[in-house]
Amino acid sequence: MAASRRRLRWCRSGMWSLVFYCVYLQLRLAVTEEADSCEDLHLGQYLCKEPKIDEATQEPQNCRHTTAWVECCPAPNITCRLPNGTEFRFSGEEVGFNKTVSCRNVSGYYSYKIAVALSLFLGWLGADRFYLGYPALGLLKFCTVGFCGIGTLIDFILIAMQIVGPADGSSYIVDYYGARLTRLTITNDTYRKPHLAL
């Protein structure tokens, strides 16, 4: 009877030792585990600053090829790996990484207001097409008096809807920073959700 109690006590102590050892290994793994990159933080673990807006183009100052960089600060007490590989614990004020935001390719030459005004008042002379960089169409509109008015009306609608833009491929300068008209297109790469049969 005493031997079976001793064996039972030895099994219990062995089990507790095994449990403590497993907990110790898990804690050791958690402490020595390498921190994730700052760029892999989840939404809510960082806050990105607003981009600095260029007053002439109403787009972010560092906009290149339809993307701009903004600085992001991880939240207080977040530890993550910087791009150079060092781990850092943030207080909420330090910049941890940069994030890209989309912007429009604005060259700084073509104003939306001026293009619409030229199309409305001098479109029959082709002034809108000359302004946007289409001299051949401007000359054709001038010679035909805006295609007898029909071309003037069509061009006014196309310019007002921003379907016709500057010839250099840039976007118009719009006088406020905010939502813009974005042209949506469907190509062969566009995913289409299949309709459900009823």
C-alpha positions as CSV (number, residue, x, y, z in Angstrom):
1,M,0.0,0.0,0.0
2,A,2.8,2.4,0.9
3,A,4.7,1.5,-2.3
4,S,1.6,2.3,-4.5
5,R,1.2,5.6,-2.7
6,R,4.9,6.4,-3.3
7,R,4.5,5.5,-7.0
8,L,1.4,7.6,-7.3
9,R,3.1,10.6,-5.7
10,W,6.1,10.1,-8.1
11,C,3.8,10.0,-11.1
12,R,2.0,13.2,-10.0
13,S,5.3,15.0,-9.4
14,G,6.5,13.8,-12.8
15,M,3.4,15.1,-14.5
16,W,3.7,18.5,-12.8
17,S,7.3,18.7,-13.8
18,L,6.3,18.0,-17.4
19,V,3.6,20.6,-17.3
20,F,6.0,23.3,-15.9
21,Y,8.6,22.3,-18.4
22,C,6.1,22.8,-21.3
23,V,5.0,26.1,-19.9
24,Y,8.6,27.2,-19.6
25,L,9.3,26.2,-23.2
26,Q,6.2,28.2,-24.5
27,L,7.2,31.3,-22.5
28,R,10.8,31.0,-23.7
29,L,9.6,30.8,-27.3
30,A,7.3,33.8,-26.8
31,V,10.1,35.9,-25.4
32,T,12.8,35.0,-27.9
33,E,10.4,35.1,-30.9
34,E,11.5,37.6,-33.4
35,A,9.2,40.6,-33.8
36,D,7.3,41.1,-37.0
37,S,8.2,43.8,-39.5
38,C,6.6,47.2,-38.9
39,E,5.0,47.1,-42.3
40,D,3.1,43.9,-41.3
41,L,1.2,45.6,-38.5
42,H,-2.6,45.2,-38.5
43,L,-5.0,48.1,-39.0
44,G,-5.3,49.9,-35.7
45,Q,-1.8,49.2,-34.6
46,Y,-0.5,52.2,-36.5
47,L,-1.6,55.7,-37.6
48,C,-0.5,57.2,-40.9
49,K,0.0,61.0,-41.2
50,E,-1.9,63.0,-43.8
51,P,0.2,63.7,-46.9
52,K,1.5,67.3,-47.5
53,I,-0.6,68.7,-50.3
54,D,0.9,70.8,-53.1
55,E,-1.3,74.0,-53.5
56,A,-0.7,74.2,-57.2
57,T,-1.7,70.7,-58.1
58,Q,-3.9,69.8,-55.1
59,E,-2.1,66.4,-54.9
60,P,0.5,65.1,-52.4
61,Q,3.9,66.8,-52.9
62,N,5.8,63.5,-53.4
63,C,3.3,62.0,-56.0
64,R,5.2,60.0,-58.6
65,H,3.6,57.6,-61.1
66,T,0.2,57.7,-59.3
67,T,1.6,56.8,-55.8
68,A,2.8,58.9,-52.9
69,W,4.5,58.0,-49.6
70,V,3.1,58.8,-46.2
71,E,4.8,58.3,-42.8
72,C,3.2,55.9,-40.4
73,C,3.7,55.8,-36.6
74,P,3.1,52.5,-34.8
75,A,0.9,52.7,-31.7
76,P,2.4,53.1,-28.2
77,N,4.0,50.0,-26.7
78,I,4.2,48.2,-30.1
79,T,7.4,46.4,-30.8
80,C,8.3,45.7,-34.4
81,R,11.3,45.3,-36.7
82,L,12.4,48.4,-38.6
83,P,13.4,48.1,-42.3
84,N,17.1,47.9,-41.2
85,G,16.4,44.8,-39.1
86,T,16.5,46.3,-35.6
87,E,13.7,45.8,-33.1
88,F,12.2,49.0,-31.6
89,R,9.5,49.7,-29.0
90,F,7.5,52.7,-30.1
91,S,5.9,55.4,-28.0
92,G,3.5,56.5,-30.7
93,E,5.5,59.5,-31.9
94,E,8.3,57.8,-33.9
95,V,7.9,57.0,-37.6
96,G,8.1,53.2,-38.1
97,F,7.6,52.8,-41.9
98,N,6.2,54.5,-45.0
99,K,3.0,53.5,-46.7
100,T,1.9,54.2,-50.3
101,V,-1.3,56.1,-51.1
102,S,-2.8,56.6,-54.5
103,C,-2.7,60.0,-56.2
104,R,-3.4,61.5,-59.6
105,N,-0.7,62.2,-62.1
106,V,-1.0,66.0,-62.4
107,S,1.5,67.8,-64.5
108,G,0.5,71.3,-63.2
109,Y,-0.5,72.8,-66.5
110,Y,-4.1,71.9,-67.2
111,S,-6.9,73.3,-65.0
112,Y,-10.3,71.6,-65.1
113,K,-12.1,75.0,-64.7
114,I,-10.3,76.6,-67.6
115,A,-10.8,73.6,-69.8
116,V,-14.6,73.5,-69.1
117,A,-14.9,77.3,-69.6
118,L,-13.0,77.2,-72.9
119,S,-15.2,74.4,-74.1
120,L,-18.4,76.2,-73.1
121,F,-17.6,79.7,-74.5
122,L,-14.9,79.1,-77.2
123,G,-15.4,75.5,-78.1
124,W,-16.8,76.4,-81.5
125,L,-13.3,77.9,-82.3
126,G,-11.5,74.8,-81.0
127,A,-9.9,76.7,-78.1
128,D,-10.5,73.8,-75.7
129,R,-8.7,71.3,-77.9
130,F,-5.8,73.7,-78.4
131,Y,-5.6,74.2,-74.6
132,L,-5.5,70.5,-73.9
133,G,-2.8,69.8,-76.5
134,Y,-4.7,68.5,-79.5
135,P,-3.8,71.1,-82.2
136,A,-5.1,69.0,-85.1
137,L,-8.6,68.6,-83.6
138,G,-8.5,72.3,-82.6
139,L,-7.8,73.4,-86.1
140,L,-10.5,71.1,-87.5
141,K,-13.0,72.5,-85.1
142,F,-11.9,76.0,-86.0
143,C,-12.3,75.4,-89.7
144,T,-15.7,73.7,-89.4
145,V,-17.1,76.1,-86.6
146,G,-17.2,73.3,-84.1
147,F,-18.5,70.7,-86.5
148,C,-21.6,72.9,-87.0
149,G,-22.1,73.0,-83.2
150,I,-22.5,69.3,-82.7
151,G,-18.8,68.7,-82.1
152,T,-18.8,71.6,-79.6
153,L,-21.6,70.1,-77.6
154,I,-20.0,66.6,-77.6
155,D,-16.6,68.0,-76.6
156,F,-18.2,70.0,-73.8
157,I,-19.9,66.9,-72.4
158,L,-16.7,64.8,-72.7
159,I,-14.5,67.5,-71.1
160,A,-17.0,68.2,-68.3
161,M,-17.2,64.4,-67.5
162,Q,-13.4,64.3,-67.6
163,I,-13.4,61.6,-70.3
164,V,-11.3,63.8,-72.5
165,G,-8.2,64.9,-70.6
166,P,-4.8,66.6,-71.4
167,A,-2.9,65.1,-74.4
168,D,0.1,64.3,-72.2
169,G,-1.8,61.7,-70.2
170,S,-1.9,63.7,-67.0
171,S,-5.0,64.6,-65.0
172,Y,-6.6,67.9,-64.5
173,I,-5.9,70.3,-61.7
174,V,-9.0,70.3,-59.6
175,D,-9.2,73.3,-57.2
176,Y,-9.9,71.3,-54.0
177,Y,-8.4,68.3,-52.3
178,G,-10.9,65.5,-52.0
179,A,-12.9,63.1,-54.0
180,R,-12.4,63.1,-57.7
181,L,-14.1,61.6,-60.7
182,T,-12.5,58.2,-61.3
183,R,-13.0,56.5,-64.6
184,L,-13.8,52.8,-64.1
185,T,-13.1,50.3,-66.9
186,I,-13.7,46.6,-67.3
187,T,-11.0,44.6,-69.0
188,N,-10.4,40.9,-69.6
189,D,-8.5,40.8,-66.2
190,T,-11.5,42.2,-64.3
191,Y,-13.2,39.7,-62.0
192,R,-16.9,39.3,-62.6
193,K,-19.1,37.7,-60.0
194,P,-21.3,35.1,-61.7
195,H,-25.1,35.6,-61.5
196,L,-27.0,33.1,-59.4
197,A,-29.7,31.2,-61.2
198,L,-33.1,31.4,-59.5
